[in-house]
Amino acid sequence: MKSNKTSKNIVKPYGCVVGILLMAALAIVVKMVIVAVIQAPHWNEKADKMWLLDVIEEAVPHRGDILAHDGTPLAQTVALYTVYVDFKDPRIDSLIYRDIIHPKGVNLPDTLKLDSLCGYLAEKFPVKTKAEYYDYISKRRDAKSSSCVLAEDVTDMQYKELTQFSVFKNRRKGKYTGLTRIRSYKRFYPYDSLTSVVLGRAALATKEMLDKHPEYKRNEWHGSSGLECDLDTLLFGKYGTQQRRQAHWGYSVEEVEPPVRGYDVVTTLDMTMQEIAERNLMDMVRVQGAEYGTAIIMEVSTGEIRAMANVERNKEGRYTFNTRRNYAVTAIEPGSVVKTLSMVMAMENGRVNPLREFDSSGAIPEIGGYKKISFYKNPLTVQEVLIKSDNRGICKIVGDVYRGRYNDFVEDIRNSGIMSTADLPLPDAQRPHVSPMHFEKQWQYYAFAQMIFGYHNRFAPVTTLSVYNAVANNGRLMKPQLLKGLMRDGEIDTIYAPVCLNEHFCTPEHAEQVREMLHGVVYSPAGTATVLQKGRVDIAGKTGTANAVWESTKVLPKGSVHRGRVLEKDSTIHGTIYADGLWRLAFAGFFPYDQPQYSCIVVIDKPRRNKAWAGGVAGGVFRAIAEEMYSRNLLECDVEYKATEEVKNPPRNQVYTPTDDAVYGYLGQYPQPDTVNVHKPLSVEAVALYEEQVVPSVVGYSAADAIYLLEKLGFVVEVQGAGRVAQQSIEAGIPLQKGMNMKLTLK
């Protein structure tokens, strides 16, 4: 009896437990029915809102590239990654801190994985030393950090290489690597010297962009300056659509309508010529202590701009290519380089014999002799006026042709086609400013006379260059062109053909006569640029000197009268004043003289060295550009030279960063740099070579550096192949003799 009672006491608790479980199961079933059936619409709506499965989203297009005329990338959007490890995961600790097991099974206790990893990172991503990597990773490990960054701005190729390193390499399929990466995009500019004012910048929309353009969105890339800004609608592309799809692990994003990639914009720029212009301009501006300099190279037959260089001194007193503005398209008083335009207008609209002698006194009858603007003795020929750059003489020629109708001279200039020469796809390009005079007061006649030789009108250097390009082009005025075409998916979509603004800017006969005068500026004993006579390239051009100006700003209070208008609020007024004793020097012309292929203009503002004058300063850069283009086989003016693409090897980014080589390799556009033949900085070695007077070794140099150094030492250089110098024909160390022929083999 006792045992039955005991068994009943045991059964009772179990019965309670079973009952509770049955009730809980019933409650769960009821709840499942309520959620799955009754509340199904509510939870489905909530899930859709969470995953947005039914929502069609916009797919942002990929921004197009900007390319040089031969396809060299100037601006590209590149996907880069930040790679990190998570020390909150215990598996990371064992991955990095255990000893390496070598293939032969030998465990070397002195080769910790962390030590090997730090050595690898220091070699591949040299932003830190091996010791600095070791210290950084150790501290992040001690802090149990979830984001210990191993490398930034890593390409997909580099990431794959990192996963194959012994520390992270998968030894069997699916093994945990421990690496995590976050993707971001970077607008990459291989030629940083072009970025500030020519190419411009593009980035994710900033607050300033959004305020100015309400239609922009925060996740969009837009240009803020230069070509990136002016061609933004072409480069941006067209939105597509995408939708989230449910998957077993969550959801995936699939494109419904793929976005249309932006156009790839092909420019007319040639990076070899750009590098030549930049380096020679920088050398002269720095030596002269000038405020800024600009240089443009244009192809005569097409008007295509091959180079547009800008240099200026920044607030810290250092010279930089990243200038505040594009001086090549900034309108300025041109100075005496405008006399060529005045001469052409007079010859086209009056009978002007280049060999006619005349007395230049009384150049403009209304202002008498105006003797203070000339120091040459009479009589002068028309040809000598341009060769000697005589102010009073050019006033006499124009005054005789346009006497009594002086504003016709202004109108002829305005109708010649040059008013459209600054219409470039650059947001800061300034059109020419040439205004008629009222001639109500005596000073206006003086102002008109000064307009003839370079004041009281404003031309951007690119406009002035267009005049010389037309003279070289037998009288055809070409529109300066910076765009060559548009591409999409590697296929040509649009071609921008050369545009002739005026087929008859001047007659071929007058063009030939003016070309002869410009040749005399350099090669006539009375010319203003005789210092430029020596050289292998026959050049022609005109010097120009004008009073430099200082920019000034003044704050005028509300109610002040400015230019006949009452100001309704406090306003900042921008203006200019002449800089006492400082000049703006220019030289514009073309080369080779017999068969002009390229026109060029150089402007240098406020050189501070004594006896700085246009022929030796601006003309010196012009001559150096022409000579180096000849040496680099860019001029087809000699049967021994033929331009080929293989010898064009411009140096890369002027501002080197450790990421550059990886990105270049990723893009597959250039060979990786030679790290075996490392040389000292060019300026230091050049000084030593001048002192030693021996033949230098240029093995390992880029073609640009090798040619620059050897020609400075007096060599005549011939180049074969592409890449870096692998062999030189004259052994290094032998005594130096100027005029030696050096043959360089590039590989």
C-alpha positions in Angstrom: 0.0 0.0 0.0 2.8 2.3 0.8 4.4 1.9 -2.6 1.1 2.8 -4.4 0.9 5.9 -2.4 4.4 6.9 -3.2 3.9 6.4 -7.0 0.8 8.6 -6.9 2.8 11.3 -5.2 5.4 11.1 -8.0 2.8 11.2 -10.9 1.1 14.4 -9.6 4.1 16.8 -10.3 4.7 15.3 -13.8 1.1 15.8 -14.6 1.4 19.4 -13.7 4.5 19.9 -15.9 2.8 18.1 -18.8 -0.2 20.3 -18.4 1.8 23.5 -18.4 3.7 22.4 -21.5 0.4 21.6 -23.3 -1.0 25.0 -22.4 2.2 26.7 -23.6 2.1 24.8 -26.9 -1.5 25.7 -27.4 -0.7 29.4 -26.7 2.2 29.2 -29.3 -0.1 27.6 -31.9 -2.7 30.3 -31.3 -0.2 33.0 -31.5 1.2 31.5 -34.8 -2.3 31.5 -36.2 -2.8 35.1 -35.2 0.5 36.3 -36.6 0.5 34.2 -39.8 -3.1 34.6 -40.7 -4.9 37.3 -38.9 -2.0 39.8 -38.6 -0.3 38.7 -41.9 -1.0 42.0 -43.8 0.4 44.0 -41.0 3.7 42.1 -40.7 4.1 41.8 -44.5 3.8 45.6 -44.8 6.3 46.0 -42.0 8.7 43.6 -43.7 8.3 45.4 -47.0 9.1 48.7 -45.3 12.2 47.2 -43.6 13.6 45.6 -46.8 11.9 47.9 -49.3 11.3 44.9 -51.6 8.6 46.6 -53.6 10.3 50.0 -53.8 12.1 50.9 -57.0 15.2 53.0 -56.2 17.4 55.2 -58.3 20.8 53.7 -59.4 23.5 56.3 -59.5 25.5 56.3 -62.8 29.3 55.9 -63.0 31.0 59.3 -63.8 32.8 59.4 -67.1 36.6 59.8 -67.5 38.6 62.8 -68.9 41.3 61.7 -71.3 44.2 63.3 -73.2 44.0 63.2 -77.0 45.7 59.9 -77.2 43.6 58.2 -74.5 45.9 58.9 -71.5 43.6 59.2 -68.4 43.5 62.6 -66.8 40.6 62.0 -64.5 39.1 58.7 -63.5 36.8 57.4 -60.8 38.4 54.4 -59.1 36.9 52.0 -56.6 39.3 51.7 -53.6 39.0 49.8 -50.3 39.8 50.3 -46.6 40.9 46.9 -45.2 40.7 46.1 -41.5 40.5 43.3 -39.0 38.2 42.9 -35.9 40.1 42.0 -32.7 36.8 41.3 -30.9 36.7 38.1 -32.9 39.0 35.6 -31.1 39.9 33.9 -34.4 41.9 37.1 -35.5 44.1 36.8 -32.5 45.1 33.3 -33.4 45.6 34.2 -37.0 48.1 37.0 -36.4 49.9 36.0 -33.3 50.6 32.3 -33.8 54.0 31.1 -35.3 54.1 30.5 -39.0 54.1 26.8 -39.9 56.5 26.4 -42.9 55.9 24.0 -45.7 58.6 21.6 -44.5 57.0 21.5 -41.1 59.8 23.4 -39.4 58.4 25.9 -36.8 60.7 28.9 -36.5 59.8 30.6 -33.2 61.4 33.9 -34.3 59.1 34.5 -37.2 55.8 35.6 -35.6 53.0 36.2 -38.0 52.6 39.7 -36.8 56.2 40.4 -37.6 55.8 39.0 -41.1 52.6 40.9 -41.6 54.1 44.3 -40.5 57.0 43.7 -42.9 54.6 43.0 -45.8 52.4 46.1 -45.0 55.5 48.3 -44.8 56.6 47.1 -48.2 53.3 47.3 -50.0 51.7 50.3 -48.2 54.7 52.5 -47.1 52.6 55.0 -45.2 54.1 53.5 -42.0 57.3 51.8 -41.2 57.4 48.2 -40.1 57.9 49.3 -36.4 55.0 51.7 -36.7 52.7 49.0 -38.1 53.8 46.7 -35.3 53.1 49.3 -32.6 49.7 50.3 -34.1 48.4 46.8 -34.5 49.5 45.8 -31.0 47.8 48.7 -29.4 44.5 48.0 -31.3 44.7 44.4 -30.3 45.2 45.3 -26.6 42.1 47.6 -26.9 40.1 44.8 -28.5 39.3 47.2 -31.4 36.7 46.2 -33.9 38.3 48.2 -36.7 42.1 47.9 -36.8 42.8 49.4 -40.2 45.6 47.6 -42.1 45.6 49.6 -45.3 43.6 52.4 -47.0 43.0 53.2 -50.7 43.6 49.6 -51.7 42.7 48.5 -55.2 40.9 45.2 -55.8 44.1 43.7 -57.2 46.0 44.6 -54.0 43.2 43.3 -51.8 43.3 39.9 -53.6 47.1 39.9 -53.2 46.7 40.6 -49.5 44.4 37.7 -49.0 47.0 35.4 -50.5 49.6 36.5 -47.9 50.6 33.6 -45.6 48.8 35.1 -42.6 45.4 35.3 -44.3 45.7 32.7 -47.1 42.9 30.2 -47.4 44.4 26.7 -46.9 41.1 25.0 -47.6 37.9 26.2 -49.3 35.8 28.4 -47.1 38.4 29.0 -44.3 38.0 32.2 -42.4 40.5 34.9 -43.6 39.8 37.5 -40.9 39.9 40.5 -43.4 37.0 42.9 -43.9 36.9 45.7 -46.5 34.8 48.8 -47.1 34.5 50.2 -50.6 34.7 53.9 -51.5 35.3 55.8 -54.6 38.0 58.3 -55.4 38.3 60.7 -58.3 41.9 60.1 -59.4 44.0 62.7 -61.2 47.3 61.3 -62.4 48.5 64.8 -63.6 47.9 66.9 -60.5 49.4 70.0 -62.2 46.4 70.2 -64.5 43.8 69.7 -61.7 43.2 73.0 -60.1 42.1 75.2 -63.1 42.0 73.1 -66.2 40.5 69.7 -65.3 39.0 71.0 -62.1 37.7 68.8 -59.3 34.7 66.4 -58.9 33.5 65.0 -55.6 30.4 64.0 -53.7 28.0 67.0 -53.6 29.0 69.4 -50.8 26.7 71.8 -48.9 27.9 74.7 -51.2 27.0 72.6 -54.3 23.6 71.7 -52.9 22.9 75.3 -52.0 23.8 76.5 -55.5 22.2 73.5 -57.3 19.1 72.3 -55.4 18.5 69.6 -58.0 21.7 67.8 -56.8 21.6 64.9 -54.4 24.1 64.1 -51.6 25.1 60.8 -53.1 26.0 62.3 -56.5 29.4 63.2 -57.9 29.6 66.7 -59.4 32.3 69.0 -60.7 33.1 72.2 -58.8 35.6 73.8 -61.3 37.4 73.4 -64.6 36.2 70.9 -67.2 34.7 68.8 -64.4 32.2 71.6 -63.8 31.6 72.9 -67.3 31.0 69.4 -68.7 29.2 68.0 -65.6 26.1 67.0 -67.5 28.1 65.0 -70.0 30.3 63.3 -67.4 27.5 62.6 -64.9 25.5 60.1 -67.0 21.9 59.0 -66.6 20.1 57.4 -63.6 18.9 53.8 -63.8 16.6 51.9 -61.4 17.2 49.1 -58.9 15.1 46.9 -56.6 15.8 44.7 -53.6 15.1 41.0 -54.0 14.6 38.5 -51.2 17.3 35.9 -50.7 17.9 33.1 -48.2 20.5 35.2 -46.4 18.4 38.4 -46.4 18.1 40.4 -49.7 20.1 41.4 -52.7 20.0 44.4 -55.0 19.3 43.9 -58.6 19.2 46.4 -61.4 15.8 46.9 -63.2 17.1 49.5 -65.7 20.9 49.8 -65.7 22.2 53.4 -65.2 23.9 54.9 -68.3 27.6 55.7 -67.6 28.7 59.3 -68.3 30.6 60.1 -71.4 34.3 59.8 -71.5 35.5 63.2 -72.6 38.6 63.2 -74.9 40.5 66.5 -74.7 43.1 67.8 -77.2 45.8 67.9 -74.5 49.1 66.2 -75.1 50.8 65.3 -71.9 54.3 65.3 -73.3 53.9 68.9 -74.5 52.1 69.8 -71.2 55.0 68.5 -69.2 57.5 70.5 -71.4 55.5 73.7 -71.0 55.0 73.3 -67.3 58.7 72.5 -66.4 60.2 75.3 -68.5 57.6 77.8 -67.3 58.2 76.8 -63.7 62.0 77.2 -64.1 61.7 80.7 -65.4 59.0 82.0 -63.0 61.0 80.7 -60.1 64.3 82.2 -61.3 62.6 85.5 -62.0 60.7 85.6 -58.7 57.5 86.4 -60.6 53.9 86.4 -59.4 52.6 84.0 -62.0 53.2 82.6 -65.5 51.1 80.9 -68.1 51.9 79.1 -71.4 49.7 77.7 -74.1 50.7 75.5 -77.1 48.3 75.3 -80.0 48.3 73.2 -83.2 48.3 75.7 -86.1 46.1 73.8 -88.6 43.3 72.8 -86.2 43.4 75.2 -83.3 43.7 72.3 -80.9 45.2 73.2 -77.5 48.0 70.8 -76.8 49.2 72.3 -73.5 47.8 74.9 -71.0 50.2 75.5 -68.1 49.8 77.8 -65.1 52.3 78.6 -62.3 52.0 81.0 -59.4 53.5 81.9 -56.1 51.2 81.0 -53.2 50.7 82.8 -49.9 53.6 80.8 -48.4 55.9 82.1 -51.1 56.2 78.7 -52.8 55.6 78.1 -56.5 52.8 75.8 -57.4 50.8 74.5 -60.4 47.6 74.6 -58.3 46.8 78.2 -59.1 43.9 80.3 -57.9 42.7 80.9 -61.5 43.4 79.8 -65.1 45.6 82.7 -66.3 45.5 81.3 -69.8 41.8 82.3 -70.1 41.9 85.4 -67.9 41.5 88.7 -69.8 44.4 91.2 -69.3 45.8 94.2 -71.1 48.0 92.4 -73.6 50.8 94.9 -74.2 52.8 95.1 -77.4 51.9 91.5 -78.5 48.6 93.1 -79.7 50.5 95.2 -82.2 50.4 92.2 -84.6 46.6 92.4 -84.5 46.7 96.2 -85.1 49.0 95.7 -88.1 46.7 93.0 -89.6 43.6 95.2 -89.2 45.4 98.1 -90.9 46.7 96.0 -93.7 43.3 94.4 -94.3 41.4 97.7 -94.3 43.9 100.0 -96.0 46.8 100.0 -98.5 49.8 99.4 -96.3 53.1 98.6 -98.1 55.5 96.9 -95.6 58.5 98.6 -97.2 57.0 102.1 -97.3 59.0 104.7 -95.3 57.1 107.3 -93.3 57.5 109.9 -90.5 55.8 108.6 -87.4 55.3 112.1 -85.9 51.7 113.1 -85.5 50.6 109.6 -85.3 47.1 110.5 -84.2 46.4 114.1 -85.4 44.2 114.9 -82.4 47.1 114.3 -79.9 50.0 115.7 -81.9 53.3 113.9 -82.0 52.8 111.8 -78.8 56.6 111.8 -78.7 56.9 110.1 -75.3 55.7 106.8 -76.7 58.6 106.3 -79.1 62.4 106.5 -79.0 63.2 105.4 -82.6 64.3 107.9 -85.2 62.5 108.6 -88.4 62.0 107.6 -91.1 60.7 104.0 -90.4 59.3 101.4 -92.7 56.1 99.6 -91.8 58.1 96.4 -91.4 60.5 98.1 -89.0 57.6 99.3 -86.8 56.7 95.7 -85.8 60.3 94.5 -85.7 61.3 97.3 -83.4 58.0 97.4 -81.6 57.6 101.1 -82.1 54.5 102.5 -80.3 54.3 105.8 -82.2 54.8 104.0 -85.5 51.9 101.5 -85.1 49.7 104.4 -84.1 50.7 106.2 -87.3 49.9 103.2 -89.4 46.5 102.6 -87.8 45.7 106.4 -87.6 46.3 106.9 -91.3 44.0 104.0 -92.3 41.2 104.9 -89.9 41.5 108.7 -89.7 38.2 110.3 -88.9 36.5 106.9 -88.2 38.6 105.5 -85.4 35.8 103.4 -83.9 35.8 101.4 -87.2 39.1 100.0 -86.0 37.3 98.7 -82.9 34.4 97.3 -85.0 36.8 95.6 -87.4 38.4 93.8 -84.4 35.1 92.9 -83.0 33.9 91.5 -86.4 37.1 89.6 -87.1 36.1 86.5 -85.2 38.4 86.9 -82.2 35.5 87.7 -79.8 34.7 83.9 -79.9 38.2 82.7 -79.3 37.8 82.4 -75.5 34.6 80.3 -75.8 36.2 77.2 -74.1 34.5 74.7 -71.8 36.0 76.3 -68.8 33.8 78.1 -66.3 36.2 81.0 -65.7 37.1 81.7 -69.4 36.8 85.5 -70.1 35.8 86.9 -73.5 37.8 89.8 -75.0 36.9 93.3 -74.0 37.2 95.9 -76.8 34.9 98.9 -76.5 34.3 101.9 -78.8 35.4 105.4 -77.6 33.1 108.4 -77.4 35.9 110.9 -78.2 34.2 113.6 -76.2 37.4 114.5 -74.3 41.1 114.8 -75.1 42.2 111.9 -73.0 40.0 109.5 -75.0 42.3 110.1 -78.1 45.3 109.1 -75.9 43.3 106.1 -74.8 42.6 105.1 -78.4 46.3 105.4 -79.2 47.2 103.2 -76.3 44.5 100.7 -77.4 46.5 100.2 -80.6 49.6 99.1 -78.8 48.1 97.1 -75.9 46.2 99.1 -73.3 42.5 99.9 -72.7 41.4 96.6 -74.1 41.6 93.1 -72.5 42.4 89.8 -74.2 43.0 86.5 -72.5 46.3 85.0 -73.6 44.4 82.3 -75.6 42.8 85.1 -77.6 46.1 86.8 -78.3 47.5 83.4 -79.4 44.7 82.9 -81.8 45.8 86.0 -83.8 49.3 84.6 -84.2 47.9 81.1 -85.0 45.8 82.7 -87.8 48.9 84.5 -89.2 50.8 81.2 -89.1 47.8 79.4 -90.7 47.8 81.6 -93.8 45.0 83.9 -92.6 42.5 81.3 -91.3 41.4 82.1 -87.8 40.7 78.8 -85.9 38.7 78.5 -82.8 40.8 77.3 -79.9 39.7 73.8 -79.2 40.0 71.9 -75.9 37.6 69.0 -76.7 38.3 66.3 -79.3 35.4 64.0 -78.8 33.1 61.9 -76.6 33.3 58.2 -76.0 31.1 55.6 -74.3 32.0 52.0 -73.6 35.2 52.5 -75.6 33.4 53.6 -78.8 33.5 57.0 -80.3 30.1 58.8 -79.9 30.8 62.4 -80.9 33.7 64.1 -82.7 34.4 67.8 -82.4 35.7 68.9 -85.7 38.0 71.9 -86.0 36.0 75.2 -86.3 37.2 78.0 -88.5 35.9 81.3 -87.1 37.0 83.4 -90.1 38.4 81.9 -93.3 39.6 85.4 -94.3 40.9 86.9 -91.0 43.6 88.2 -93.4 44.7 87.4 -96.9 47.4 84.8 -97.5 49.6 87.6 -98.9 49.2 89.7 -95.7 49.8 86.7 -93.5 53.0 86.0 -95.3 54.2 89.6 -94.9 53.4 89.6 -91.2 55.1 86.3 -90.7 58.2 87.9 -92.3 58.0 90.8 -89.9 57.7 88.4 -86.9 60.7 86.5 -88.1 62.6 89.8 -88.2 61.7 90.4 -84.5 64.0 87.5 -83.7 66.6 87.4 -86.5 66.9 91.1 -87.6 69.7 93.1 -85.9 67.1 95.7 -84.8 64.6 93.1 -83.5 63.5 93.1 -79.8 64.1 89.4 -79.4 67.6 88.9 -80.9 68.6 86.9 -77.8 66.5 84.1 -79.1 68.4 83.6 -82.4 70.5 80.6 -81.3 68.7 77.3 -81.6 67.9 74.4 -83.9 64.3 75.5 -84.5 63.6 78.6 -86.7 61.0 80.6 -84.7 59.0 83.8 -85.3 57.1 85.9 -82.8 56.6 89.2 -81.0 57.6 90.5 -77.6 55.1 92.3 -75.4 55.6 94.5 -72.3 52.8 96.1 -70.3 52.5 97.7 -66.9 51.5 95.1 -64.4 48.6 95.6 -62.1 47.7 94.8 -58.5 44.3 93.6 -57.7 42.4 95.6 -55.1 39.2 95.4 -53.2 37.2 98.1 -51.4 34.1 97.9 -49.3 31.6 100.6 -50.1 28.8 101.3 -47.6 25.2 101.2 -48.4 24.1 104.4 -50.2 27.4 105.0 -51.9 27.4 105.8 -55.6 29.4 103.5 -57.8 29.5 103.9 -61.6 26.4 106.1 -61.4 24.4 103.6 -59.4 23.4 104.0 -55.7 24.3 100.9 -53.8 21.4 99.3 -51.9 23.7 97.4 -49.5 27.3 97.2 -48.4 29.3 96.0 -51.4 32.8 94.8 -52.0 34.2 96.4 -55.2 37.0 94.7 -57.0 39.4 96.7 -59.2 43.0 97.0 -60.3 45.8 99.6 -60.0 49.0 99.8 -61.9 52.0 98.3 -60.1 54.7 101.0 -60.1 57.9 99.7 -61.7 56.6 96.2 -62.3 55.8 94.7 -65.7 54.0 91.9 -67.4 56.1 90.2 -70.1 54.9 88.2 -73.0 56.1 86.5 -76.1 53.7 85.0 -78.8 54.6 83.3 -82.0 54.9 80.1 -83.9 57.4 77.4 -85.0 59.0 76.2 -87.2 59.0 79.4 -89.2 59.0 77.9 -92.8 56.2 75.4 -92.1 54.4 76.4 -88.9 53.1 73.5 -86.9 52.5 75.0 -83.4 51.8 78.4 -82.1 52.7 79.3 -78.5 52.3 82.2 -76.1 54.1 82.7 -72.7 53.1 85.4 -70.2 55.1 86.1 -67.0 53.8 88.6 -64.5 55.9 90.9 -62.3 59.4 89.4 -62.6 61.6 91.0 -60.0 65.1 90.4 -61.3 66.9 93.4 -62.7 66.9 93.9 -66.5 64.0 91.4 -66.9 62.6 91.9 -70.4 60.2 90.1 -72.6 62.6 88.6 -75.1 64.9 87.0 -72.5 62.1 86.0 -70.0 58.9 85.1 -71.8 60.8 84.5 -75.0 63.3 82.3 -73.2 60.5 79.9 -72.2 59.1 80.0 -75.7 62.6 79.1 -77.2 63.1 76.3 -74.6 59.7 74.8 -75.4 60.4 74.8 -79.1 63.9 73.3 -78.7 62.7 70.5 -76.3 59.8 69.6 -78.6 62.4 69.2 -81.4 64.5 67.1 -79.2 61.6 64.9 -78.2 60.7 64.2 -81.9 57.5 66.3 -81.7 58.4 68.5 -84.7 58.5 67.0 -88.2 60.9 69.6 -89.5 63.9 67.4 -90.2 64.2 64.1 -92.1 66.2 62.6 -89.3 63.3 63.0 -86.9 59.9 61.5 -87.1 57.3 61.9 -84.4 56.2 58.6 -82.9 54.1 57.7 -80.0 56.7 55.4 -78.5 59.0 58.2 -77.5 56.3 60.2 -75.7 56.9 59.3 -72.0 55.7 62.1 -69.8 56.3 61.8 -66.1 53.3 61.0 -63.9 51.7 62.9 -61.0 53.8 65.9 -59.9 52.6 65.3 -56.3 53.5 61.7 -55.6 51.5 59.6 -53.1 52.0 56.0 -52.2 48.7 55.1 -53.7 49.6 56.3 -57.2 51.6 53.3 -58.3 48.9 50.9 -57.2 46.2 52.8 -59.0 48.4 53.1 -62.2 48.8 49.3 -62.1 45.1 48.9 -61.5 44.2 51.0 -64.5 46.8 49.3 -66.6 47.8 52.5 -68.3 51.5 52.8 -67.4 54.4 50.6 -66.6 55.3 50.4 -62.9 58.3 52.6 -61.9 61.8 51.3 -62.0 62.7 50.7 -58.3 66.2 49.2 -59.1 67.9 52.2 -60.6 67.1 54.8 -58.0 68.8 58.2 -58.5 69.3 61.3 -56.4 67.0 64.3 -56.9 67.7 65.9 -60.3 68.6 69.4 -59.0 71.2 68.1 -56.6 72.8 65.7 -59.1 72.8 68.3 -61.8 74.8 70.7 -59.7 77.4 68.0 -58.9 77.7 67.1 -62.6 78.3 70.7 -63.6 81.1 70.8 -61.0 82.7 67.4 -62.0 82.3 68.1 -65.8 81.9 64.4 -66.5 79.4 62.4 -68.5 76.6 61.4 -66.1 74.8 58.0 -65.9 71.1 58.4 -66.7 70.2 54.7 -66.6 66.9 54.4 -64.8 65.8 57.9 -65.5 62.5 58.7 -67.3 63.0 60.0 -70.8 61.9 63.5 -69.7 64.5 63.7 -66.9 67.3 62.2 -68.9 66.8 64.6 -71.9 66.5 67.6 -69.6 69.7 66.8 -67.7 71.8 65.9 -70.8 70.7 68.9 -72.9 71.5 71.2 -69.9 75.0 69.7 -70.2 75.2 70.4 -73.9 74.5 66.9 -75.3 72.6 66.3 -78.6 70.2 63.5 -77.5 68.6 60.8 -79.6 66.0 58.5 -78.1 64.8 55.1 -79.1 62.1 52.9 -77.5 59.7 53.6 -74.6 59.9 53.5 -70.8 63.0 54.3 -68.8 66.6 54.6 -69.9 68.2 51.1 -70.1 71.3 52.0 -72.0 73.3 55.1 -73.0 75.8 55.2 -75.9 78.5 57.2 -74.0 80.0 55.6 -70.9 79.5 57.6 -67.7 82.5 59.2 -66.0 84.5 60.2 -69.1 85.4 63.9 -69.5 82.5 66.0 -70.7 82.6 67.8 -74.0 79.7 70.0 -75.2 78.0 68.9 -78.5 78.5 65.2 -77.9 75.8 63.0 -79.4 74.1 60.7 -76.9 71.9 57.9 -77.9 69.5 56.6 -75.2 67.7 53.2 -75.4 64.5 53.0 -73.4 62.9 49.8 -72.2 
